[in-house]
């Protein structure tokens, strides 16, 4: 079966999965419901329907309207926590009753389209911790930092609720702080660094496996069954950028052509090229980002020489790899690795 991907115009979210929480939080801070819904295809009567769906573009528009109406930097932090505590969101109940963080994150990754369809994660090991690196499957524009802040807030709220603190966790964000760095630390309770190569959470191994006191296998199984039933309403489609990057990542060290990728996606080359332009990117840029991310991760995972890395990433020789890596990071590979290991 050919992989399916969603677009901004697909109805891929339930209103009850975040949008109603956002509207309630915004209204309590004085925002007008009419203005919040302005520019979307959502009607007020839709808000109370249990299975009402909305387009991803409407979700992004709601976030934009909130930012325009409210000077409330804590809103994405509060929304992430509200999503976790929403008893009508079966995925949240699944997380709360999981045996440990590893099991919870496995469920979040599998069912992420029910809450965060525009985001996907890559997991790898670095020294004595697990790294979760978050990427976007479609262009989120100005809402990128809001979406990441919401997701991190949900995860860190889960960890603090289950384990009592977020000790053993650190967060790295690509963007500059939208507000005081103290705001992030107060809400998340962990070290936060900015202007990093990627959005990621670093989790020490003991935290990864530590048992959740509120674990309940019966409630966990029931919530997971509901999540599976919801897949009939919310199919497990992935963003186009995620699809293309995954295809190229699996193909390394070979490099896919535009035509090869389009064929695997069931599209014509011209259609793929046009759709990528809607995301303000192109095929060559995506392939370059895949090699960049793979190079960073491999450097942090193991003791690879530049020649081995060049071979794994499809470069003809180590000189071309070193030159590409310096273009990506401003550093040569050895300096980058020393810098990362010092954190």
Residue, then its C-alpha position, 0 to 999 in steps of 0.5 A: x500500500x502506498x503511504x498516505x500523507x495529509x495536507x492542511x485542508x484535511x480534517x485530521x483533528x477532533x475539536x475535543x482534542x485540544x481546540x476546546x481546551x485552547x478556546x476555554x483557556x483563551x476565553x478565561x483570559x478575556x478573548x472573544x470566541x467570535x474573534x478566536x474563530x474568525x478566519x476558520x471554518x469552525x462554528x460555535x455549535x461545532x464546539x460541543x459536538x463530541x466527534x466534530x473535526x477540523x482542518x489542520x489549517x484551522x488549528x494553526x489559525x486558532x493558535x494565530x488568533x490567540x497570539x493576536x488577541x492575547x498577550x499571554x506567553x504562558x498559554x502554550x505551557x498551560x495548554x500542554x498541561x490541559x491536554x494531559x489532564x483532559x479525561x475525554x482524550x483517550x491518548x492522554x489517559x493512555x499516557x497517565x496509566x502507562x507502566x513507565x515513560x518508555x511505554x508512554x512515549x511509545x503510545x504517544x509516538x504511535x497515536x500522535x496523529x490524534x493530538x500532534x499530527x504535524x510533529x514526529x520524533x526520532x529517538x537515539x542514544x547519547x552517552x547515558x541518556x535517550x534523545x528524543x528529537x522532534x521534527x515537523x511533518x509539514x510547515x508550521x510557520x510561526x506556530x512551530x514554537x507554540x506547537x513544540x512548547x505545548x508538546x514539551x509541556x505535556x511530556x514534562x507535566x506527565x513526568x513531574x506528575x508521575x515521578x515527582x520532578x523532572x530531574x534527569x531531563x533537559x530540553x533543547x530548543x531551536x528558537x530563541x526564547x519567546x519570553x523569559x528563560x525563567x518562564x520555561x524553567x518554572x513551567x518545565x522544572x528542567x534545564x533549557x537551552x536555546x538556539x540549538x540544532x534541533x528541538x529535543x528532550x534528553x532523558x537519563x536512562x533511570x528516568x526512562x525506565x522508572x515505574x509510574x506510581x499511577x500505572x494501571x494496566x487495565x485502564x491503560x489497555x482500555x484507553x489504548x483500545x479507544x485510541x485504536x477505535x479512533x483511528x477509524x475516524x482519524x487515520x494514521x496519515x503522516x505529513x509530506x515532509x516526514x514521508x519524504x525524509x523517512x524515505x531518504x533516511x531509509x535509502x542512505x547511503x544511496x540518494x533518492x531522486x525526485x522521481x524515485x521519491x514521488x513514485x514511492x509516494x504514489x505521486x508524479x514528480x511535478x505534483x511532489x515538487x509543487x506540494x513541497x513548494x507549498x511547504x516553502x521547501x524543495x526536494x534538494x533541501x529536504x535531502x540535505x536536512x536528512x544528511x545533516x540530521x543523520x550526521x549529528x546523530x551518528x556523531x553523538x552516538x558512536x566513534x565514527x571516523x569522518x571517512x565512515x560518516x562520509x560512507x554512511x551518508x553517501x558522500x564520495x569522500x571525507x573532504x566533501x563530508x567535512x565541508x558539508x558539515x561545516x556548512x550545516x553547523x559552522x564547525x568541523x565534526x570533531x569540534x561539534x562532537x566535543x561541544x555536544x559531549x560537554x553539555 
